Amino acid sequence: MTSPKTTPDNAAIVLIDHQVGTMNWAKSVDRDLIEANTRALARTATELGMPLVLTSSMEDNMQGPLMPTLEEIAPDAFAARIKRPGVVNCWDDSAFADACRNTGRKHFIMAGITTDVCLAPPAISAADEGFAVTAVVDASGSPTALTDEMAFRKMERGGVDLTTTSALLAELAVNWASETGQKIMQILGEEILSRG
């Protein structure tokens, strides 16, 4: 079954465990790229008025706090983040799942650190519940490329679409000349295209 077209009006962005400690475990994608793509997703949600759900796990332990730039970009979402006490599949945490459901959106754009442990399980669980789920694989990462590959296969079998940040932003833009397209083009240019 093909998922409905992703639009700023039908989707929410969900960022899972982009914490200063967990980021050290993501070796499959360049860390600077993950951070840039994560910022781009958060900025897109904020600037287009899309719901943004943030969650973290055990911030007082080795996972650490969420990326500080997320607080700068989206202070309200950051303040409302769901701080999980250790539940691995965040969809099993009722506060998190309810925060996603309460966005009123039927499509979730998800990214998480790590891909295999923090992103794949809730993405599949949300898809099982009937939501359209798109996983942004380059705003996510795992200890190895093989770990990512297994997570990708599992998500695809579970009905989750996979994409990259640039492809997703282009899909949301529809037309670069539109007001939405111009906002996204600026984010894309500042966070992604200017790298390197």
Solvent accessible surface area in square Angstrom, and as a share of the most:
residue,aa,sasa,rsa
1,M,235,1.05
2,T,125,0.73
3,S,28,0.18
4,P,76,0.48
5,K,113,0.48
6,T,5,0.03
7,T,39,0.23
8,P,27,0.17
9,D,119,0.62
10,N,45,0.23
11,A,0,0.00
12,A,0,0.00
13,I,0,0.00
14,V,0,0.00
15,L,2,0.01
16,I,0,0.00
17,D,2,0.01
18,H,1,0.00
19,Q,0,0.00
20,V,52,0.30
21,G,9,0.09
22,T,3,0.01
23,M,1,0.01
24,N,79,0.40
25,W,94,0.33
26,A,6,0.04
27,K,144,0.61
28,S,34,0.22
29,V,27,0.15
30,D,83,0.43
31,R,87,0.32
32,D,90,0.47
33,L,45,0.22
34,I,0,0.00
35,E,37,0.17
36,A,1,0.01
37,N,1,0.01
38,T,0,0.00
39,R,61,0.22
40,A,0,0.00
41,L,0,0.00
42,A,0,0.00
43,R,36,0.13
44,T,0,0.00
45,A,0,0.00
46,T,68,0.40
47,E,67,0.30
48,L,34,0.17
49,G,60,0.57
50,M,9,0.04
51,P,33,0.21
52,L,25,0.13
53,V,10,0.06
54,L,2,0.01
55,T,0,0.00
56,S,0,0.00
57,S,11,0.07
58,M,75,0.34
59,E,32,0.14
60,D,148,0.77
61,N,79,0.41
62,M,150,0.67
63,Q,26,0.12
64,G,8,0.08
65,P,68,0.43
66,L,3,0.02
67,M,8,0.03
68,P,84,0.53
69,T,41,0.24
70,L,1,0.00
71,E,86,0.39
72,E,131,0.59
73,I,34,0.17
74,A,8,0.06
75,P,77,0.49
76,D,119,0.62
77,A,17,0.13
78,F,22,0.09
79,A,83,0.64
80,A,73,0.56
81,R,44,0.16
82,I,24,0.12
83,K,127,0.54
84,R,7,0.03
85,P,109,0.68
86,G,30,0.29
87,V,53,0.30
88,V,94,0.54
89,N,27,0.14
90,C,0,0.00
91,W,20,0.07
92,D,102,0.53
93,D,19,0.10
94,S,79,0.51
95,A,58,0.45
96,F,0,0.00
97,A,1,0.01
98,D,61,0.32
99,A,29,0.22
100,C,0,0.00
101,R,93,0.34
102,N,121,0.62
103,T,30,0.17
104,G,59,0.57
105,R,50,0.18
106,K,146,0.62
107,H,2,0.01
108,F,0,0.00
109,I,0,0.00
110,M,0,0.00
111,A,0,0.00
112,G,0,0.00
113,I,0,0.00
114,T,8,0.05
115,T,0,0.00
116,D,43,0.22
117,V,73,0.42
118,C,16,0.10
119,L,0,0.00
120,A,2,0.01
121,P,33,0.21
122,P,0,0.00
123,A,0,0.00
124,I,30,0.15
125,S,26,0.17
126,A,0,0.00
127,A,20,0.16
128,D,113,0.58
129,E,81,0.36
130,G,67,0.64
131,F,26,0.11
132,A,16,0.13
133,V,1,0.01
134,T,9,0.05
135,A,0,0.00
136,V,0,0.00
137,V,25,0.14
138,D,26,0.13
139,A,0,0.00
140,S,0,0.00
141,G,0,0.00
142,S,0,0.00
143,P,63,0.40
144,T,68,0.40
145,A,74,0.58
146,L,124,0.62
147,T,34,0.20
148,D,7,0.04
149,E,70,0.31
150,M,90,0.40
151,A,4,0.03
152,F,43,0.18
153,R,124,0.45
154,K,107,0.45
155,M,0,0.00
156,E,104,0.47
157,R,183,0.67
158,G,22,0.21
159,G,52,0.50
160,V,4,0.02
161,D,64,0.33
162,L,51,0.26
163,T,28,0.16
164,T,58,0.34
165,T,1,0.00
166,S,42,0.27
167,A,54,0.42
168,L,0,0.00
169,L,0,0.00
170,A,43,0.33
171,E,64,0.29
172,L,2,0.01
173,A,3,0.03
174,V,109,0.62
175,N,82,0.42
176,W,95,0.33
177,A,84,0.65
178,S,41,0.26
179,E,132,0.59
180,T,42,0.24
181,G,0,0.00
182,Q,105,0.46
183,K,73,0.31
184,I,0,0.00
185,M,77,0.34
186,Q,105,0.47
187,I,0,0.00
188,L,12,0.06
189,G,25,0.24
190,E,86,0.39
191,E,19,0.08
192,I,24,0.12
193,L,114,0.57
194,S,80,0.52
195,R,97,0.35
196,G,126,1.21
